[in-house]
Amino acid sequence: MEEKYLVRKVFAENKEKYLTSSTHNNPNDLSLLVEWLQPTSNMTVLDIATGGGHVAKALSKHVKKVIASDITKEMLENTAKHLSNIDNIDYCIADAEHLPFLDSTFDIITCRIASHHFPKPDRFIREVKRVLKPQGQFMLIDNVAPEDGLLDQFINSLEKLRDVSHVRALKISEWKKLFNENQLTLIKERKNKKKLPYDEWTKRTLKSENEINKVTDFICRASENIKSYYRVKWANGSVQSFSIDEWTALYKN
């Protein structure tokens, strides 16, 4: 599938940038994961689309075993190298929509800042339901689109322009429908604005000034209402930062 080829390509090329990204290294939602999940030393965790392994590392201190999975071999190898001093993390090349695990295997499953790359989020949630133990917990953290159609269209178009491996940031209502269809119960949720430093955000995936200028021009041509909603900040004629919607949700099987 073309989308998955693009995911592998983009993440293989930029594997080091995702390790050092200030967005992915944000300690606030990493500590929130531990606070909400309350992991214990007898638990086994699956971190789906682990990327730079930030969640796997945070949870490894509290549980028996973490399986850090990712569809991109090069990304996973790089992460394993950087986390080689942690002995209770295993690594597995895995497609989030076709997990290579038996039913009812994991006490906890996590997926952070990744599901907007999945072409079939319905299959992803079905797989989470399948491999999660009865009474097990699943925590999702990801960018989400607003319910308003124009704001939704803008952010998903902007993300695709900046990162060809982006598929779609879903609305919260769309996520909740998928969870309900799979009989997963919402325990706790939080919606917040996530500030993105513009220079780092664009250069994480784009190589040339021409590509970056296209993204900047797209923001410039947006309506004032859209710029206001996404809190676009300017200085000396350049975009410095903007803020997107992020949803954190804890579900129970």
N, C-alpha and C positions, 0 to 999 in steps of 0.2 A: 504494500500500500504506500502511495506517495508520501502521505503525511508522516508515516513512521520512518521512512527513509530520510526525510528532512530532519526529523527529531534526532536521529542518530548522527547525521552529518553535522548539524549545528552544535550539538553537545560534545561531539568528539573534537571539533575544531576549537571549542571554547571551554574545555574542561577545567583549565586552571582558573579562568575568570569566575566560574561558578563556585569554586572553592573559596576564593577571596572576596566575593561579592558582599558588600555591606548589607544588602537586603537579605541575602540568604544566611548571613552570619548574625542577624538581629537577635540579640539575647532575650528580648522581651517575649516573643512568642515561643521561643525554645523553652524558657522557664515556665511559660503558661502550659505547654504540653505536659510537663512533669506535674505541675500543680493540679490540672484537671484530670489527668489519667490515673494519678496515684499508683504508679507502678510498684511492684514488689519483686523480691529476689527470686521467686519461683516462676516468673512469667517469661514467655517467649513472644517476641515482637517481630512483626514484619513492617519494614519501612518501604513503601512502594515509591518508585522513581526517586531514589535516595539522592541523586545528583552528587553534590559535594559531601554528603554524609553527615550533615549537621544534626539532623534529628536522630540518626542512628548513634552518633557520638553522645548526644545529650541523654538518651535513654539507656545507653549501655551501662551507665554508672548505677542503675537502679534495678536491673532485671538479670535473669539468667542468661538469655541469649537474644541477640538481634540479628535478623536476616535483612541485610541491606540489598534491595533489588533495584535494578535499572535496566532499561532496554538497550542502553548504549555501552558496549563492552569497554571502549577506551575511557569513558567517564568512570566506570566502575573500577577499572584497573588503577586509575590515577587516585581515586578516593581510597582504595585499599592500601595503596602505597603510603598515603599521608596518614592513615589511621592504623598503621601496622603495629603500633605499640598497644593497641586495644585487642585483647585476646578473646572477647566474647561477641565479636561481630563477624558473621560469615557473609559472603557476597554471592549473589546469584543474578545472572543475566535473565531478565524476565519481562515479558510484556504485561502491563497492568490489566489488559483486557483478556489475557489467557494465562493465568497464574499457574506455574508448575508445582502446585502443592496439593496435598490431600485435603479433603473436607475437614472443617472443624479443627484446624491445626494451631491457630494463634490466639493468644489471650488479648493481644492488642495489635491493631493495624493502624498505621499512620500514612498520610500522604500530604506533603506540604509544598506549596508553590509549584505544582506540577500538572494537575489534572486538566488545565487549559490546553495541554498538548495532546490530550487523548481524543482520538476521532470518535470513539463510541463510549461516552461516559455511562450509558446504561449498562453496557457489558462490564465495565469497570466496577460499578456498584454491585452487580450480580456476583462477580468474582470475590469481592470483599465479603459479601454475605456468605458465600460458600465456604471460604477458608477460615472465617472467624468462628471461634468456639461459641456455643450457647452462653449468653451473658457476657460475651467478649465485647470490647470497646473499639470503636473506630473513630479516629480524629482526622478531620479534613481541614486544612488551611489553604485557601487559595484566593486569587483575584476573582472578583465577581463583577458582572455587568449590572448596571442599574435596571430597574423595571421599565424606565422610560425608554422608548424605542430609539430616539435620536442619540441619547447618551450611550446606549448599548452599541449602536452602530459605530459611533465615533471611537470608543475605546477598543473595540475588537478590530476595527480597520487600522487604528494606530499601532496596535500590538503586532498585527500581521505585517505591516510595513517595516517595523523595526526587527521582527523575528519571523522568518518564513516558516519556522516550525510551530508557530502559534496556530492552534485550531480555533478555539472559541472559549472565552470566559462566559460561563453560564450565569443566568440570574439566580438569586437565592430561591425564588419560587420554583425554578426548574430543578434545582438540586433537591429541594424538599419533596417534589413529586417523585423523583427517582428513589429516594430513601423510603418514602411511604409505600411505593410499589414493591419494595423488597423487604417490607416489614422490619425495618430498622427504626428504633425509637430515639427521638431527639432528647438528649439529657440537658444540654447546655449549648448556648450559641453566643457569638459576639460579632458585631459588624463594626469595622473601624476604617479610617482613612490611613492609607500607607503612603508615606512620602518617598518619592523616588528621585535620587540625585540624577539629573538629566545626562550629564556627561558620562558618568559611569554606566547608566542604563543603556544609552545608545551604543557605547563602545564595547559592551559585553558581547554584542552579536554583529555589529557592523564594522566594516574594515575601512571604508573610504569616506572622505568628507562629503562627496556627492551623495552618498546614501544617507548620511546623517542630515544633510541639508534638505532632502526630500521629506524626512520625518518632521523636521522643524517647520518647514513650509506647510505641512498638513496641519500642524497645531496653529500656526499663524492664521490660516484661512478658516478656522473654526469660529463659530458664533461666540459672542461675549458670554452668553449663558453657559455654553459648554466649557469655555475657559474658566469661568467662575466656579462651576461645579467641580472641575478637576484641579482647582487651585493652582493654576499655572503661574509660576513666579519668574519674573524677568529681572535681569540686571545687565546694564551696558549693551542692550539690544539682543541679548542671548537668553534662552530659556535656562534657568538654573535648576528648577525642580517642578514637579507636579505631583498630585496625590490621587491614588485610585482606591476603589472600594475593595476591602478584603473581608472575607468571612471565615470565622473559625467555628467549627461545629463538632460537638462530641455526641456520638450515637452509640446505642447499645443494641446488641443482637437479641 
